[in-house]
Amino acid sequence: MRQLVYHIGNLIYLPAHQLQSARHQVIWDTFTSFHNVLQNEQYKSSLQHQTLVLTLKQRFWAHKQEENRGDHPFSTETTMLYELLAIHHLLEELHRIHCLKDRYNLNNSSVSLSS
């Protein structure tokens, strides 16, 4: 959770006003999708969320490759894409942890029932 807060904090300081065009709708849709994942009891992401993340990854690598050609610092968009992908990774970890917790609880409840 601390890492989530860290990455969200990084997003707060980015000049998001530069991302108002329709071209950046996938970024705004991703924020909504993150909200939906966090509202899900198991932190499970939808197929639509996975599609958004794939689009983010493709854009991130394209931007990074383009920026590597010049001597430019990372753009606001590249930085935002990185932070969103990092948040996605942490949400996947939360889902895995939740699944492990459920499995552990199921195993412990079956042991106590058989006793």
N, C-alpha and C positions, 0 to 999 in steps of 0.2 A: 504494500500500500504506500509505503514511503517513496518507492520509486515512481509509482503512478503520480503522486503529488509533485515530485521533482519534474517529471516530463510535462505535466500540466502547467506548472510554474514557468517552464521554459516557453511554452506556447503563449502564455499571457503577455510576455514581453515582446513578442513578434508583432510587427506592424500589419495586422490583419486587414486594415483598410486597403492594402494593396491587392487583396484577393477577392474583390467584389464582383469580378466578371463571371459570366456564365461558364467560362472555361474552368473555373475553380469550384464548380458546383460539387464535384466529387469530394472535395475537402470538407465542405459544409455538410454533405450527406454522411460523411464518416463520423463527424461529431455526433450527429443524431444516432447513428448506428452504435457508437460507443455507449451512449446513454441507454439504448435498448439492451445491450449486453450487460451493463452494470445493473439494470433493473431485473434481469433474469436471475432467478434464484440459484441457478447452476453456472452462471456466467457463460452460457452457451451462445455462440454466435450463429447467425442465420446464413443461409446461402448467399443472400444479398450482401451481407457484411463481408463474406469471403471474396465476393466479386469486387467490392469496393477496395479491399486490401490489395488484391491482385493489380488493380488499376493504379493504386498508390505506388506499389513496388515498381511497376513499369515506368511510371513517371519519374520516380526518384532516381532510378538508374540512368534514365535518359538525361535528366538534368545534371546529374553528377558527372556523367561522361562529357556533356557539353561544357560544363564549368571547368573540367580538368584540362581542356584544350587551351584555355586562356589562363591568365594570372588573376582570376577574380575570386573574391571570397564567396562562400556559399550564399545563394540568393535567399530571400525570405521564403520563397516557395520550397526550395530544396530543404531548408532547415525545418520547415513545418512538416513536410513529407516525412523526414527522418523522425521527428518527434511523434507523429501519428503512428508510424510503423513500430516504434519502440513501445508505445502504449498498447497497440494491438498485441505485440508479443507478451506483454505483461498480463493482458486479459486472457490470453491463451494459457498462461501459467496459472492464473486464478482458476480457470476451468479445470485444468489437470489436478490441481490441489484439491478442488472440491470433489472431483471423481475419486481421488485416492481416499479422501476422508469418508465418502459414502461407502467405499469398498471396505475400509477398516471398520466402520460402524456395523456394516452388514456381517462381517466375519466375527466381530465380537458379540453381536447379538445371537448369532447361530451357536457360538460356543457356550454362551450362558443359557440358551434354551436346551442344549443337549446335556447340561450338567444336572 
